[in-house]
Amino acid sequence: MSDQVKIGSDMVSINQPCDVATALRKIELVVAAGGRRETVRFGRDEVTYSAANLPALQKLIAQYEAKCSLAAGGKVRRRARSVRWC
């Protein structure tokens, strides 16, 4: 079984988390800039949508960046959650 996966136009090894994070960041920029749009026409009606799930993509990027940091000998950065009572 190959450890290579295609992300966008890049072939990366899933065993190289920094490479995966970089490829995912490229996709995030394309999605955020509106580059992944599809247009569907039904007669005169037209619908434009994006099939990307940006929050899920951002979560995946954070996971691979954490793995990358660990592989480089760093610490995993975590964001503290806070609760506010009104």
Disulfide bonds with the S-S distance in Angstrom:
Cys18-Cys68 1.70
